[in-house]
């Protein structure tokens, strides 16, 4: 399935803790509210409490959806903690999270563990937000840095340790590069962002990246920081540093971002249009209502920015606890609605292409 390009991505810093704001006169019937296009959107209101956690990349999108849902529906308490994708999955498996946010799919060994929490059913992946991963840097006097996948892999593997290394000079022939020591910054917590970034390196620079793909950082050296906001803060605070993070966090911190070599042999700037060119080639590889995406990191599409991720809600497709079912379906149904997705544009996230959004919406309706 081909996906369409999307609009500008930036992120507003909003808190995960949201005050309950009520409206509507009947909690058991659909409420309506004006969508971004001005039309009324039905919302399936429910009462009760839902606890979820996981991806910090989607925390601001989730905060917006929770706030909007609670404004439309009285009597709901929805908590989302941005603990990181790995922690969210483990909480779901442990039964302490009703659904998990994750920037990557369940590992093969995690799938049956997650399924075991779904009475008679399976855990499914619902992509809700799609966004690129920025490679941000802080090097005095250096602008418009560009890096081939092999060079990027050597930097994060600790094989290239100075900014004036010949490999970096070869990618930036007209730049004046200092002899400053490179300080790499990676995620200290298990993260889908790390999983996607290392997957990109393993698929595009296999000879230079020998640490595979994983949510936990495995390469030696460097500085670990918790969350993309922590990585951004670390890069901003240290000259000579470079790190990977969701685009919105790099923009919020005012960091410079490297152009990245793609399969077409170009150095692609991170823009919404260029990231959209990679997303346009993604396919759905899951079965039925399990909507896992497969992204081609070696895309040869001209101008495509290749490091992108999909962030999922992992939830029981069937077997969700009866006291949680209405509220989980209500919230995720709103998130997958046109109105819910349009609200992401205002925050600077990437709304789902319509061809995928309708599948996610249908999958949410099928949750039982």
Secondary structure as GFF3:
##gff-version 3
##sequence-region A 1 368
A	DSSP	beta_strand	31	34	.	.	.	ID=ss1
A	DSSP	beta_strand	40	43	.	.	.	ID=ss2
A	DSSP	beta_strand	48	54	.	.	.	ID=ss3
A	DSSP	alpha_helix	59	72	.	.	.	ID=ss4
A	DSSP	beta_strand	76	81	.	.	.	ID=ss5
A	DSSP	alpha_helix	85	94	.	.	.	ID=ss6
A	DSSP	beta_strand	99	102	.	.	.	ID=ss7
A	DSSP	alpha_helix	108	115	.	.	.	ID=ss8
A	DSSP	beta_strand	123	138	.	.	.	ID=ss9
A	DSSP	beta_strand	146	147	.	.	.	ID=ss10
A	DSSP	alpha_helix	149	156	.	.	.	ID=ss11
A	DSSP	alpha_helix	166	171	.	.	.	ID=ss12
A	DSSP	beta_strand	183	187	.	.	.	ID=ss13
A	DSSP	alpha_helix	192	204	.	.	.	ID=ss14
A	DSSP	beta_strand	223	225	.	.	.	ID=ss15
A	DSSP	alpha_helix	227	236	.	.	.	ID=ss16
A	DSSP	beta_strand	241	246	.	.	.	ID=ss17
A	DSSP	alpha_helix	247	252	.	.	.	ID=ss18
A	DSSP	beta_strand	256	257	.	.	.	ID=ss19
A	DSSP	beta_strand	259	261	.	.	.	ID=ss20
A	DSSP	beta_strand	267	268	.	.	.	ID=ss21
A	DSSP	alpha_helix	272	279	.	.	.	ID=ss22
A	DSSP	beta_strand	283	284	.	.	.	ID=ss23
A	DSSP	beta_strand	293	294	.	.	.	ID=ss24
A	DSSP	beta_strand	308	316	.	.	.	ID=ss25
A	DSSP	alpha_helix	322	336	.	.	.	ID=ss26
A	DSSP	alpha_helix	338	347	.	.	.	ID=ss27
A	DSSP	alpha_helix	354	366	.	.	.	ID=ss28
###
